[in-house]
Amino acid sequence: MVQHGAAGRIRQCRTCRTSYDQDPPFRDLDRLDNGDLIFVTDGSGFEVMHRVSDTFIVDPTDLWITYDTGASTLTMFACHPKGSERFRIMVRADLVAGRRIA
C-alpha cells in the first residue's frame, strides 16, 4: 500500500531482455517527458499512478539518485545511453493516486 512519504526506486537494464518480457522494460526510459503518467502494480494487485517530474543524466558515482526523497516519489534509473555504462538516466515521478485493482 502506498503511504504518504513512501518512496520507491527501480533500477533496470535498458538493453537486457528479461524472462517475462521480450522488450527490456526501461528501453525507452529517455522518452518519458515531464507530465507523463506511469502505472506500477505490486504483487498484491495495488496499482499506483505517478506523474514524471524530473529527468537527469548523472555519473555512475552519483549515489544521491538512490537516496530517499522524503516524499511519495518513484525513482527509476538505468545505464545511459543505451548499451553504455558511461552515465545513468534517472527519471523521478510524483505520486498521483493508488487503488486496489485485483
WOQUI-V840521 format. One record per residue. N is the residue number from 1. RES is the residue in three letters. PHI is phi in whole degrees, -180 to 180 (999 if undefined). Layout:
n->N res->RES phi->PHI
n->N res->RES phi->PHI
//
This chain:
n->1 res->MET phi->999
n->2 res->VAL phi->-84
n->3 res->GLN phi->-124
n->4 res->HIS phi->-58
n->5 res->GLY phi->88
n->6 res->ALA phi->-77
n->7 res->ALA phi->-131
n->8 res->GLY phi->-128
n->9 res->ARG phi->-133
n->10 res->ILE phi->-132
n->11 res->ARG phi->-117
n->12 res->GLN phi->-147
n->13 res->CYS phi->-73
n->14 res->ARG phi->-87
n->15 res->THR phi->-121
n->16 res->CYS phi->-81
n->17 res->ARG phi->-82
n->18 res->THR phi->-109
n->19 res->SER phi->-72
n->20 res->TYR phi->-106
n->21 res->ASP phi->-150
n->22 res->GLN phi->-70
n->23 res->ASP phi->-102
n->24 res->PRO phi->-58
n->25 res->PRO phi->-58
n->26 res->PHE phi->-104
n->27 res->ARG phi->-51
n->28 res->ASP phi->-110
n->29 res->LEU phi->-55
n->30 res->ASP phi->-71
n->31 res->ARG phi->-92
n->32 res->LEU phi->-74
n->33 res->ASP phi->-116
n->34 res->ASN phi->-53
n->35 res->GLY phi->97
n->36 res->ASP phi->-64
n->37 res->LEU phi->-97
n->38 res->ILE phi->-125
n->39 res->PHE phi->-113
n->40 res->VAL phi->-126
n->41 res->THR phi->-119
n->42 res->ASP phi->-86
n->43 res->GLY phi->-65
n->44 res->SER phi->-95
n->45 res->GLY phi->89
n->46 res->PHE phi->-95
n->47 res->GLU phi->-100
n->48 res->VAL phi->-124
n->49 res->MET phi->-109
n->50 res->HIS phi->-124
n->51 res->ARG phi->-117
n->52 res->VAL phi->-61
n->53 res->SER phi->-119
n->54 res->ASP phi->-151
n->55 res->THR phi->-136
n->56 res->PHE phi->-132
n->57 res->ILE phi->-110
n->58 res->VAL phi->-132
n->59 res->ASP phi->-75
n->60 res->PRO phi->-60
n->61 res->THR phi->-85
n->62 res->ASP phi->-79
n->63 res->LEU phi->-75
n->64 res->TRP phi->-58
n->65 res->ILE phi->-68
n->66 res->THR phi->-96
n->67 res->TYR phi->-74
n->68 res->ASP phi->-66
n->69 res->THR phi->-87
n->70 res->GLY phi->81
n->71 res->ALA phi->-128
n->72 res->SER phi->-82
n->73 res->THR phi->-126
n->74 res->LEU phi->-116
n->75 res->THR phi->-119
n->76 res->MET phi->-118
n->77 res->PHE phi->-146
n->78 res->ALA phi->-160
n->79 res->CYS phi->-63
n->80 res->HIS phi->-151
n->81 res->PRO phi->-70
n->82 res->LYS phi->-51
n->83 res->GLY phi->82
n->84 res->SER phi->-126
n->85 res->GLU phi->-108
n->86 res->ARG phi->-65
n->87 res->PHE phi->-132
n->88 res->ARG phi->-126
n->89 res->ILE phi->-102
n->90 res->MET phi->-126
n->91 res->VAL phi->-116
n->92 res->ARG phi->-113
n->93 res->ALA phi->-136
n->94 res->ASP phi->-94
n->95 res->LEU phi->-62
n->96 res->VAL phi->-107
n->97 res->ALA phi->-163
n->98 res->GLY phi->-142
n->99 res->ARG phi->-158
n->100 res->ARG phi->-82
n->101 res->ILE phi->-116
n->102 res->ALA phi->-123
//
